[in-house]
Structures are given as structure tokens and as C-alpha cells.
Amino acid sequence: MSLYSPHAGKYLLITIFSLLYNSIILAQSQLINISAQHAELKTVLNSISSQNNIQFAYDNDLIIGKRVTVEIKNQPIEKALKIILSSTNLDYRLSDNTYLIYEAPKTNFFKKTIAENKQFTILEGTVKDTKTGEPLPYASIKINHMTPNAWSNADGYFSISTPLTDSIVVSAIFMGYNTKTLTICKEDIKRIVEFELTPTEHTLQEIIVNGEAHKMLESSNQGNEKYTINPQYLGSIPNFGEKDAFKTIQLLPGISGSTESAADIRVQGGTFDQNLVLFDGFTVYHLDHFFGLFSAFNSDAIKNIDIYKSGFGAKYGGRISSIIDIAGKSGNFNNISGTANISLISASATLELPIVKDKLSLFVAIRRSYTDMLGTYLFDKLLSNLQSSSVGSNPGADDYYFNNLNNHTSFYFYDVNAKLTFRPTPVTLMSLSVYRGKDNFSNRLDNAFTIDSTNTGYNENNLQNTSWGNVGYSMKWAKKWNPSWYTKINVAYSSYYSFYSNEWRNNYFDSIQTKWVRFSESTKNKINDFTGNFAVEYQPNTKNRIEMGISTNSQSIYYKYNTDYSQTHQIHNTNIYSLYLLDIIDITNSITLNAGIRNTYNDLTANHYIEPRVSLNFKLSKSFRVTLSYGNYNQFIKQTYNSNIMSASHDFWTLANGTDIPTLYSTHYTASMNYSYKNIHITGSIYRKENSGISIIQNIYKNIMSEQHSDSLFIVGDSVSTTSQLTSEAYIPVNQYISGNNIINGCDIMVYKNSGIWNAWASFSYFDRWVDYDKSSTFYLADMGSLKNTEIKTVHQLNFGKWYLSSIWTFSMNNLFSKNINQYYINLSDGKETRYLTKTINEAKKAFIYHRLDFAAGYTIKYKHASLSGGLSLINVYNRANIKLTQYYLSYWDSEAGTITSSPNLVGNAIKLAGFTPVLFLSIDF
């Protein structure tokens, strides 16, 4: 056939048309597979183009900055593009074998609203860990990748109202896990959707941008003062060889972190007893091991931690400062797994056992220190801080002290967690959780020597024993009856006990006489707490959620405090009944109201306590929210401060009785904000707390004859030479409670980047607390006046491949009234002499500055389903000498002069916090 045949043009057109048609059919018949987590739209389109030979055309300015989260498997290109572009304002059409991406025309709002309300359906489901089968609480649920439409509840259940269409694109997002997106067909909408999320790995994927990777911290996008911590990444920050959830909590804004004690969590100027700490529904009263160096919980037993700094709703009661709600691990429902860890202080292990696959699981975690059997460098170094000597600046003279000092210490701690979880159906959950922890410490110090040829000598003896522990049990039954109704029953028991005894004696002798002073004390404090509650959640539609509940709480407290010259013995019991109701309503698309009320009756005080709480959340833009909240809070169980400075046991738990021990009452006013831009998040708040019912107890002496107190009993000042001498026949010890009020004004701000291989945050906190005690008492020797606190904290984490690096820097400055010492002698009935000391306040202010820098590095090796992690933490890199507190006692040894004196001196022991300390650790997961 000639090229110039009259039919040549026709054949050429047919050939070209066939090639175009075949290429279009080939492109449309290709199946698309892609997974993207918060990836740039341009990256996703380029990936599809390179893998499937499909052409796209678009204006680069139109798609720049747009990100999508999708998971598409075996879908044709047309359907894949609909899913990918559904979360944007873009659309597509096919032209000349090229898919043109363009801005979709805007829809008339009135017509769109009518169309959207034609028909709705309820989609319900569960969110759980794909490896273990554990439910994931409070996961975000999104329809078509828009702003979260719902959240799973504490047991991983969710229900959401959505327009009924041919298919619905639903995403589940949970911190520390890869986001998963499912396309639900119309015929499958009525079934229960199961999201199984995979934990993020410590390595980056090739083309997938993972927005959730290495995410340890998350703040509520509702604008309220709530933070969530993912325990999965706690081990990647500097620590004493143990992942520690409570030390991480202290890195948050508004939560004090300068005491280096896991138990001493002070939220926005409050005290640690004003925090309600829940573990699987039972209350925990003491939060540490080893005097605060480690928290009471094995972090490997924790699944999730929610912290409410203020503005918490009506379902929580009994505390005035904050809520720390901890969910324990349920265990692996699919495979046997576990962990093993060892540090220079302790060893721990966990075991997760699926007894009946997908139905019944057992989780066990055990941790114990071996410090009573084997001493280590780290234990000796930390212990030396607790036993800081009072010797002075005369090294030659102090050799007498050191050369004759014998110190014998024994210490250990342990804790055990166990949880049995049963899921008879996908929407029913039953569990039994058990916890037990204990510390035991004893220390004996002996020192005796003769200093010169005149046989002048000195003896010092001290014996301390202390132990404390927690026990907790809880049983839970929960069921999701239908998309609207969810019920939960929880029965819990917890107890706390502490025992402390301290005996010391200082002897002075020479060729003529022997003098000695002594002090002995013992303290016992025990709490029993039984709680039962029934809670209901009702969601009539996607815009409204109602929660209600009823609970009963029985508490008993035993307290006994003995010294050589006084005794305090208290037993209190109370029954508390509570009822709450709250409603969360989306008034508009931009305004949400959370209104609730709690009514509590206490039979010990014989009063009703009404607590209204309300917050308004304003969504000012897609990335900026503001919340205003107001609430009333009451607290009946609290710690009271003992003013005896000689005592090492200053605080004890007691119950408000409505007379000399008042109920703690607080009113909160809070304005908070939450702003996000790409991967940068900013949270901040200003607050005011008005508190009343703050209590202390003083052991004062009362004249038997006159029934009067005498000012001459108390000598105010720094000098120890002026004293008052009493006789035990003329005066008797009396316990006097003094109550007061305080007002706390403050602000917190935090900036953090919390995704990808680098995480970092910086926070600033400030508060001013004014304390005013009842001045009607003759002796109000409490810490009165203003306490100003400023804290700055920075955290950095860098994860690259199998390595991680991290650092923490903390700075704080407290500006408060300094303390003077009141003292007087007491002649005991056996003729011996002791001295009583208390604190008071003068007008001189003093700033106490704390700062510390820590580093950590670690490496992880993975083999099949197991991993081995090891690392090094460098605590207090530049060896800052931070002081925790000062303990006082009387001694005939003058450490400054390096001599023995014939009259006892008041000696203050500075208890130091950790200096420069390198710590190694090793962990195995299988």
C-alpha cells in the first residue's frame, strides 16, 4: 500500500485512535495500591504516576501544602482519585489520557445542607492494636479525613453519624500508631467496623510520610487543659535506667519538675495530695519508690495516661487540682509476648498470655530492686545524697567525724501488676486488675570518738526504719448496647500504708559530766478506700453526648504519731455518695458547650456539696481553638502538714470532719488555647484558683494550771542560744489545727513539634500563690505569705534508624519567705532533756534556683519479632548542686569549728539531689 493511498489517512487515524483507546483502558484497568500518612498530595500523585505510568496535570500552586492520609488497596484509578481528593477542595477529569486536577466549584450552602440531611446512618466500631488486640482509648475517628468527628471511648468503642452514600472513607488515628483508613461500602455500613492499628516503627518508610511516628505527647484539640502521654516512647528520654511515666508528666507546663520526686507532682501551684490519680479505676495515694527517684508504676504496665490540669468535667470528683487517669495494659489477645529490663537499681519483666485467642488475655508485670542483695555504683551514689552530712568547712577537724562514722543501710522495693481481660463479644468488656507495691528502708548510723587527752568525747547514734506501699483492685464490666448507649460498672478497692520510726541520741562526756539529748518518733498512717460506680453514656446524635453516673465511696483513715513527749491518735471514717450529669453539645460547627453538675453528700460532715462546671470551646479557625471554663471542686481526704521540724515525717493523710479539719474547696477560672500549624502546636492558659480549707497541725504545749498558752514558750529567731525551759508537770502536749486560704494566679505556655524523626517542646510556667492562715490562734507558725514560682523546660528527641538521642533541660526559681526556727527545751519525766523545734516566717525573701541538663542515647536491634535495646543516660551533665530539703537535729559536734561543745547545736543536713550520674540500661521485647 502506497503511503499516498487515499485510504492511508483513514488507516492512520484508526491506528492512532486504537493506541489512545487501549492506553486509556489499560490505565483505567490498573489497580492502585498506596498508603500515605499525612503525606503531601504532590508526593502521592508522583508515586502513582511513576508506579502505574499514569499522567497528571495540575497547577503547582493549587496543590502545594495539601496533605492527605489514605490507605488504598486494589482500587481502580477513578475510585482511588475520589478517595485521595475527598479531603481537599479539588476534583479531576480525564483529558487526552491525562488526569487534570482542578479546584472544584463551590456548592450552594443551602442546597448542600438539604442534600446532606436527606439520609443519615450510624457507623459504629472498635479501635485496637493489631499486634496485641488491646483496645485503644480515645482514638480520633474521621470521616473523609476532615476534623475528627468522634473519639473512641475508654474501651476503644465508637459510634458516629454520617450521611448515607455509596461508600464512606473513615480514618482512625491514635498517638504512636500508624493511621488507618478504610473505605466502607454502603452494604457494609451496618456491621461493626474493626480498626486494627499498627504501632509506628523507629525507621522511616521510603515514600510514606508518617505524621504519627515517634509521637510521645498529645494535647487535646478541644482546647481544654488535657494532655495524653504515650508510654511507648518513655524509654527514649533520660532516666535513672527505668522508663518513668510520672517523671515525663513533670516535663509538662504547669507541673513542677524541680523536686526530682515522682510523687511530688504539683499542678499549677497545688500540692500533690490535691491530684486524683486513678489506675484502672482504683485510687493511688502514694506515687513513688526509693524516696521519689522512681514512680510506683512499672511503665511497661501502662497503656495510656490522660492528664487534666484544669477544667475537668463533672464525672471526676474528690480532688481540687488535677486528674491523672491511667489505663493499664490488657495483654495480648493474639500471641504470647513479653519484655525484660535490667538497670543498675532493679530488674523487671512482663508477660502477655492469650488464654483464649481474641477472647481472654492475662497480663503480668513484676519489678524488684536488688539493692538489698547487691550494691551498685548508682545505688551508693543516690543513697549518699539522702545521707548528706552536716559537717562543715574544716577538713582537718572533720576527719574526726568521718574516721569514726559507721553507716549501715538496707533497702528494697517491688511492685506487681496483673490484669485479666475477657471480651465475650466485640462490644462487651470485662476485666480484673490487681496492683501491689512496697518499699522498705532501714538505716543505722553510729559515731563515737574521744577528741583530746582530757577524755572529752562524743557519741552519735541514729536508727531509722520506714516502709510504705499501695494495694489496688478493680473489676469492670462495660458494654456498648447500640450506637447510642454505653454503660460501665466499676468496683474498686485501694489501700495505702506508711510506717516510720526514728531514734537518735547525741552524747557529750568529759572527765566530770555526761550530757545527752535525744529525740524519738514513730508514725503510722493507713487508708482504706472502697468505691463503686455506675456510668452511662448516651449519644442521641453526632452533635450531642450525655454522660451520667452514680457512685459510693467509703474511706477510713488511721493515724498515730508518737514522740518522747506527745502522742496523736486519730481514726476517721466517712461514706460519700455522688451523682453527676454532664452534656456535651455542639451548639454550632464552631462552638461546643460542656456543662455539668455534681452533687456529693458526705456523712462525716453531714453536708451536700453542689459543684457546677461549665466550659465553652470556640473553634475560631481550622487550627485555632479557645476554651473558657469555670468549675467548683471539693476534697474531703487530704494531707495535713506537721510543723515539728525535728520530724522527718511531716505529712499525713486525714479526713475533713467539718469542724477543726475543714473540707478543701476550690473555684477554677481558666482560659486556654490550642493552635496548630502543620507540625507545630502551641498550647497556653491563664488561670486563677481560689482555695480554702488548707490545714496544718501543730504540737503545742498548754499550761495545766492556767489553761492558757504562753508566748514565752516560743522564741523566734535564728539564734539557738536563747531558749525556754518547760517542765512536763506544768505543760501538756496539745494538737492544734490551723486552717487557711490561698489564691493562685498563673499562666502556662508550650510550643512543641511532635511528629517525624525529631520531636521537641519548650514550656514556660509561672504562678504566684498567696497563703493566709487563721491569725486567731496564738501560734500560727505556718508558711505564710507569697510563693512565686517560674519554670522553663525543654525536651528534644531525635530518632534516626535504630538510634535515638534526647535531652532535657529544666530551670526553676522559687521566691518565697525564708524560714526561721522556734525552739524550746522540755524536761522529760525521766529527768532527760529533749528539744522541740518548729518553723516560722520572717519578711526576708530568698530565691531558690534549680537547673539541670540530662542527655540520653540508645540503640535498638531487631530480629524477627524480638528487639534488644540498650542505652546510656547522663544525669545532671554539668553536676549542678541542687538541694531538695534540709533536715534538722541536735548535736554536740560543731562541724564549722571541728570541735565538741558542751551545749547542743541545731544542725541542718542538706539533702542533695542527684549530681552527675551516668546510668546504663538494657531492655528485651519479644
Order of alpha helices (4+ residues) and beta strands (2+ residues): alpha-beta-alpha-beta-alpha-beta-alpha-beta-beta-alpha-beta-beta-beta-beta-beta-beta-beta-beta-beta-alpha-beta-beta-beta-beta-beta-beta-beta-beta-beta-alpha-alpha-beta-beta-beta-beta-beta-beta-beta-beta-beta-beta-beta-beta-beta-beta-beta-beta-beta-beta-beta-beta-beta-beta-beta-beta
